[in-house]
Amino acid sequence: MYNFRTDMAVERREILEENGKKEIDGIEATEKSINEKIKVSKVKVTNENGAEAIR
């Protein structure tokens, strides 16, 4: 099984969440399952706080 990761913003958001930050100002995230093998994650940076958080 392949595990493709193509978005550094998703990975950074996950690291922040693992460290206890559930809501991050300036970041909107959604996940959608296409089927049992494909999941699409979308991260939208909405302000400077979000940009700083994922650097």
Phi and psi in radians as a Rosetta constraint file:
Dihedral C 1 N 2 CA 2 C 2 CIRCULARHARMONIC -1.590 0.35
Dihedral N 2 CA 2 C 2 N 3 CIRCULARHARMONIC 2.563 0.35
Dihedral C 2 N 3 CA 3 C 3 CIRCULARHARMONIC -2.271 0.35
Dihedral N 3 CA 3 C 3 N 4 CIRCULARHARMONIC 1.607 0.35
Dihedral C 3 N 4 CA 4 C 4 CIRCULARHARMONIC -1.527 0.35
Dihedral N 4 CA 4 C 4 N 5 CIRCULARHARMONIC 2.315 0.35
Dihedral C 4 N 5 CA 5 C 5 CIRCULARHARMONIC -2.211 0.35
Dihedral N 5 CA 5 C 5 N 6 CIRCULARHARMONIC 2.051 0.35
Dihedral C 5 N 6 CA 6 C 6 CIRCULARHARMONIC -2.095 0.35
Dihedral N 6 CA 6 C 6 N 7 CIRCULARHARMONIC -0.006 0.35
Dihedral C 6 N 7 CA 7 C 7 CIRCULARHARMONIC -2.218 0.35
Dihedral N 7 CA 7 C 7 N 8 CIRCULARHARMONIC 1.994 0.35
Dihedral C 7 N 8 CA 8 C 8 CIRCULARHARMONIC -1.162 0.35
Dihedral N 8 CA 8 C 8 N 9 CIRCULARHARMONIC -0.505 0.35
Dihedral C 8 N 9 CA 9 C 9 CIRCULARHARMONIC -1.126 0.35
Dihedral N 9 CA 9 C 9 N 10 CIRCULARHARMONIC -0.673 0.35
Dihedral C 9 N 10 CA 10 C 10 CIRCULARHARMONIC -1.103 0.35
Dihedral N 10 CA 10 C 10 N 11 CIRCULARHARMONIC -0.802 0.35
Dihedral C 10 N 11 CA 11 C 11 CIRCULARHARMONIC -1.106 0.35
Dihedral N 11 CA 11 C 11 N 12 CIRCULARHARMONIC -0.734 0.35
Dihedral C 11 N 12 CA 12 C 12 CIRCULARHARMONIC -1.127 0.35
Dihedral N 12 CA 12 C 12 N 13 CIRCULARHARMONIC -0.730 0.35
Dihedral C 12 N 13 CA 13 C 13 CIRCULARHARMONIC -1.058 0.35
Dihedral N 13 CA 13 C 13 N 14 CIRCULARHARMONIC -0.737 0.35
Dihedral C 13 N 14 CA 14 C 14 CIRCULARHARMONIC -1.105 0.35
Dihedral N 14 CA 14 C 14 N 15 CIRCULARHARMONIC -0.679 0.35
Dihedral C 14 N 15 CA 15 C 15 CIRCULARHARMONIC -1.110 0.35
Dihedral N 15 CA 15 C 15 N 16 CIRCULARHARMONIC -0.777 0.35
Dihedral C 15 N 16 CA 16 C 16 CIRCULARHARMONIC -1.064 0.35
Dihedral N 16 CA 16 C 16 N 17 CIRCULARHARMONIC -0.730 0.35
Dihedral C 16 N 17 CA 17 C 17 CIRCULARHARMONIC -1.146 0.35
Dihedral N 17 CA 17 C 17 N 18 CIRCULARHARMONIC -0.680 0.35
Dihedral C 17 N 18 CA 18 C 18 CIRCULARHARMONIC -1.094 0.35
Dihedral N 18 CA 18 C 18 N 19 CIRCULARHARMONIC -0.472 0.35
Dihedral C 18 N 19 CA 19 C 19 CIRCULARHARMONIC -1.609 0.35
Dihedral N 19 CA 19 C 19 N 20 CIRCULARHARMONIC 0.298 0.35
Dihedral C 19 N 20 CA 20 C 20 CIRCULARHARMONIC 1.703 0.35
Dihedral N 20 CA 20 C 20 N 21 CIRCULARHARMONIC -0.002 0.35
Dihedral C 20 N 21 CA 21 C 21 CIRCULARHARMONIC -1.651 0.35
Dihedral N 21 CA 21 C 21 N 22 CIRCULARHARMONIC 1.745 0.35
Dihedral C 21 N 22 CA 22 C 22 CIRCULARHARMONIC -1.407 0.35
Dihedral N 22 CA 22 C 22 N 23 CIRCULARHARMONIC -0.741 0.35
Dihedral C 22 N 23 CA 23 C 23 CIRCULARHARMONIC -1.976 0.35
Dihedral N 23 CA 23 C 23 N 24 CIRCULARHARMONIC 2.218 0.35
Dihedral C 23 N 24 CA 24 C 24 CIRCULARHARMONIC -2.050 0.35
Dihedral N 24 CA 24 C 24 N 25 CIRCULARHARMONIC 2.064 0.35
Dihedral C 24 N 25 CA 25 C 25 CIRCULARHARMONIC -1.025 0.35
Dihedral N 25 CA 25 C 25 N 26 CIRCULARHARMONIC 2.219 0.35
Dihedral C 25 N 26 CA 26 C 26 CIRCULARHARMONIC 1.641 0.35
Dihedral N 26 CA 26 C 26 N 27 CIRCULARHARMONIC 0.080 0.35
Dihedral C 26 N 27 CA 27 C 27 CIRCULARHARMONIC -2.268 0.35
Dihedral N 27 CA 27 C 27 N 28 CIRCULARHARMONIC 2.184 0.35
Dihedral C 27 N 28 CA 28 C 28 CIRCULARHARMONIC -1.981 0.35
Dihedral N 28 CA 28 C 28 N 29 CIRCULARHARMONIC 2.251 0.35
Dihedral C 28 N 29 CA 29 C 29 CIRCULARHARMONIC -2.275 0.35
Dihedral N 29 CA 29 C 29 N 30 CIRCULARHARMONIC 2.422 0.35
Dihedral C 29 N 30 CA 30 C 30 CIRCULARHARMONIC -2.367 0.35
Dihedral N 30 CA 30 C 30 N 31 CIRCULARHARMONIC 2.697 0.35
Dihedral C 30 N 31 CA 31 C 31 CIRCULARHARMONIC -2.318 0.35
Dihedral N 31 CA 31 C 31 N 32 CIRCULARHARMONIC 2.500 0.35
Dihedral C 31 N 32 CA 32 C 32 CIRCULARHARMONIC -2.435 0.35
Dihedral N 32 CA 32 C 32 N 33 CIRCULARHARMONIC 2.292 0.35
Dihedral C 32 N 33 CA 33 C 33 CIRCULARHARMONIC -1.592 0.35
Dihedral N 33 CA 33 C 33 N 34 CIRCULARHARMONIC 2.167 0.35
Dihedral C 33 N 34 CA 34 C 34 CIRCULARHARMONIC -1.444 0.35
Dihedral N 34 CA 34 C 34 N 35 CIRCULARHARMONIC -0.788 0.35
Dihedral C 34 N 35 CA 35 C 35 CIRCULARHARMONIC -2.724 0.35
Dihedral N 35 CA 35 C 35 N 36 CIRCULARHARMONIC -2.949 0.35
Dihedral C 35 N 36 CA 36 C 36 CIRCULARHARMONIC -1.193 0.35
Dihedral N 36 CA 36 C 36 N 37 CIRCULARHARMONIC -0.282 0.35
Dihedral C 36 N 37 CA 37 C 37 CIRCULARHARMONIC -1.876 0.35
Dihedral N 37 CA 37 C 37 N 38 CIRCULARHARMONIC -0.249 0.35
Dihedral C 37 N 38 CA 38 C 38 CIRCULARHARMONIC -2.160 0.35
Dihedral N 38 CA 38 C 38 N 39 CIRCULARHARMONIC 2.199 0.35
Dihedral C 38 N 39 CA 39 C 39 CIRCULARHARMONIC -2.198 0.35
Dihedral N 39 CA 39 C 39 N 40 CIRCULARHARMONIC 2.314 0.35
Dihedral C 39 N 40 CA 40 C 40 CIRCULARHARMONIC -1.896 0.35
Dihedral N 40 CA 40 C 40 N 41 CIRCULARHARMONIC 2.180 0.35
Dihedral C 40 N 41 CA 41 C 41 CIRCULARHARMONIC -1.930 0.35
Dihedral N 41 CA 41 C 41 N 42 CIRCULARHARMONIC 2.412 0.35
Dihedral C 41 N 42 CA 42 C 42 CIRCULARHARMONIC -2.205 0.35
Dihedral N 42 CA 42 C 42 N 43 CIRCULARHARMONIC 2.207 0.35
Dihedral C 42 N 43 CA 43 C 43 CIRCULARHARMONIC -2.095 0.35
Dihedral N 43 CA 43 C 43 N 44 CIRCULARHARMONIC 2.188 0.35
Dihedral C 43 N 44 CA 44 C 44 CIRCULARHARMONIC -2.045 0.35
Dihedral N 44 CA 44 C 44 N 45 CIRCULARHARMONIC 2.127 0.35
Dihedral C 44 N 45 CA 45 C 45 CIRCULARHARMONIC -1.592 0.35
Dihedral N 45 CA 45 C 45 N 46 CIRCULARHARMONIC 2.088 0.35
Dihedral C 45 N 46 CA 46 C 46 CIRCULARHARMONIC -1.869 0.35
Dihedral N 46 CA 46 C 46 N 47 CIRCULARHARMONIC -0.206 0.35
Dihedral C 46 N 47 CA 47 C 47 CIRCULARHARMONIC -2.764 0.35
Dihedral N 47 CA 47 C 47 N 48 CIRCULARHARMONIC -3.129 0.35
Dihedral C 47 N 48 CA 48 C 48 CIRCULARHARMONIC -1.104 0.35
Dihedral N 48 CA 48 C 48 N 49 CIRCULARHARMONIC -0.598 0.35
Dihedral C 48 N 49 CA 49 C 49 CIRCULARHARMONIC -1.064 0.35
Dihedral N 49 CA 49 C 49 N 50 CIRCULARHARMONIC -0.724 0.35
Dihedral C 49 N 50 CA 50 C 50 CIRCULARHARMONIC -1.142 0.35
Dihedral N 50 CA 50 C 50 N 51 CIRCULARHARMONIC -0.709 0.35
Dihedral C 50 N 51 CA 51 C 51 CIRCULARHARMONIC -1.098 0.35
Dihedral N 51 CA 51 C 51 N 52 CIRCULARHARMONIC -0.731 0.35
Dihedral C 51 N 52 CA 52 C 52 CIRCULARHARMONIC -1.158 0.35
Dihedral N 52 CA 52 C 52 N 53 CIRCULARHARMONIC -0.652 0.35
Dihedral C 52 N 53 CA 53 C 53 CIRCULARHARMONIC -1.124 0.35
Dihedral N 53 CA 53 C 53 N 54 CIRCULARHARMONIC -0.555 0.35
Dihedral C 53 N 54 CA 54 C 54 CIRCULARHARMONIC -1.719 0.35
Dihedral N 54 CA 54 C 54 N 55 CIRCULARHARMONIC 0.087 0.35
